[in-house]
Amino acid sequence: MNTMFYVVCIVAIVLAANTVQQYLKLRHRKEDRNTLADEAQAQLNALEERIRVLERIVTENKFDLREEINKL
């Protein structure tokens, strides 16, 4: 076997290893994005629930009575 064959083999191995490395990095980034999206959705759901509670408190009759008392 001549040296050109070995050079081509080494280049092919390096390129294949680089491609695999890039693929694994991309896959890892996608998993991170999914995790961040899940966390953001959980925070959004928690905030929506808090807003519902605040709306319920503000629309209660007792809240209106307290406001009128405080105005006096």
N, C-alpha and C positions, 0 to 999 in steps of 0.2 A: 504494500500500500504506500502511496506517496504522501507527502506532507500536505498537499492541497486537499486531499480527502479529510485529513485530520482537522485542518483549519475549518472546512465546511461543517464538519460534525460539531466542533466546538461552538461555532457561530449559531448553528441550529439549536444546540442545547441552551445557550445563553438566551436566545430569543424566546424559546419555549418557556424557560423559567421566568423570564420577565412577563410574558403573557399571563401565566398562571398567577404570578404575584399581583398583577394589576386586577385580575378577575377577583381574587380573594379580597383585595382592598375595596373594590366596588361593592361586593356582597356585604362586607362589614359595614360600609357607610349606609347601605339601604336598611340594614337592621337597626342602626342608630337612628335613622330618620323615622322608622316605624315606632320606635320607643318614644321619641320626642313627640310624635303626633299623638300617641296614646296618652301621654302625660298632659299634653295641651287639651285634649278632649276631656280628660277627667277634671282639669281645672275649670274648663268652660261649664261643664255640668254642675260643678259645685257652686260656681258663681250664679248660674241660672236658678239653682235651688235657693240661694240666699236672697236673690231678687224676689222670688215668689213669696218668701217669708216676709220680706219687708213690705211688699204690696199688700199682703194679707193684714199686716199690722196697721198700715196706714188707712186701709179701708174699713177697719173695725169702727163700731160706734163709740167704743170707749176712747179711742184716739181723738175723735172729734170733740168729745166732752172734755178731755184733758186740754186740748187746744183752746177751747172757749174759756176754761177756768184760768189758764195761763194768760190769756189776753186781759182778763180782769185784773 
